């Protein structure tokens, strides 16, 4: 009788394991994707497991002309990026480069126009500068682009109230050729 009952127990155990496996499969098949971890499923071979679909992260070109900077021929000055773009009539950039404000004075975002240019002069911080392109004034500080004649770039001094936005001499040459009197300057945050 021992043989007969062990056969029955073995049969019942096999049926119970099959029922549990079936119920587990059914539960996982009907569960929402948010609670099913496909990577731990023992029933699927590794080669057939599919990773959860990820949304592609859009890539943003940090050197692209900022959106919302207008249209047409213009200089775009991005305050946070400390960068300018020289943008042609067709909306494409013919050059972009970093700039260094000489102090804490910045123009508010908006649209301006180049109103004055000077080949060489002493800057409001006392540094001899060249290719000065002025486009607005904030309080007593005249705001414009320029390059130090010695090629240096300043360490901004928050105690000074100057409006100089410095760049390398090479970049100032590009700005000088591009930003003639009347050319629009768009300042963005």
C-alpha positions, 0 to 999 in steps of 0.5 A, spaced: 500 500 500 505 504 501 507 504 493 500 506 491 499 512 496 506 514 494 504 514 487 498 518 488 502 523 492 506 524 487 501 525 482 497 530 486 504 534 487 505 534 479 498 536 478 498 541 484 505 544 481 502 544 474 496 548 476 500 553 480 505 554 474 498 555 470 495 560 475 502 564 475 502 564 468 495 567 467 496 572 473 503 575 469 499 575 462 494 579 465 498 584 469 499 591 467 506 592 464 507 597 470 508 591 475 511 586 470 518 585 471 520 582 464 527 581 466 526 576 472 521 572 468 523 565 468 519 562 463 522 566 457 529 565 454 534 571 455 534 572 447 526 573 447 526 578 453 524 585 450 526 591 454 521 596 456 520 601 451 524 608 453 522 615 450 528 618 446 531 624 449 530 629 444 537 632 443 538 640 443 544 643 440 547 647 445 550 652 439 543 652 435 540 659 435 536 660 441 528 659 439 524 665 440 530 670 438 526 673 432 527 673 425 532 676 419 539 679 420 541 680 427 546 679 433 543 674 438 546 675 445 544 669 450 545 672 457 545 665 461 549 662 456 554 668 455 554 667 448 552 670 441 550 668 434 551 672 428 545 670 424 543 672 417 537 674 413 535 666 412 536 665 419 542 661 419 548 662 424 554 665 420 558 664 427 557 663 434 562 664 440 562 665 448 563 672 451 565 675 458 561 680 461 565 685 465 560 686 470 554 685 473 550 690 469 546 686 463 541 689 458 534 686 460 531 681 454 529 684 448 530 687 442 535 693 440 539 696 435 547 697 434 547 705 435 554 706 435 561 703 433 568 705 435 574 702 432 579 703 439 578 707 446 579 705 453 573 701 456 569 704 462 573 699 466 580 702 464 582 697 459 584 699 452 579 696 447 577 695 440 571 694 435 566 697 440 559 695 438 554 699 442 547 697 442 543 700 449 544 703 456 542 700 463 542 706 468 549 710 467 552 704 463 553 703 456 552 696 453 556 693 448 561 688 445 568 689 444 575 686 445 581 688 449 587 690 445 591 685 449 587 679 448 585 678 455 578 676 457 576 680 464 574 676 470 567 680 472 567 684 478 560 685 481 562 691 484 563 695 477 557 698 473 560 697 466 556 694 460 562 691 456 561 684 453 568 682 451 570 677 446 577 675 443 580 679 438 578 674 432 571 674 434 571 681 435 573 682 428 567 678 426 562 682 430 565 688 427 564 686 420 557 683 421 554 688 426 554 695 423 549 701 425 542 699 425 543 691 425 538 688 430 541 685 437 536 681 440 538 679 448 535 673 450 535 670 458 
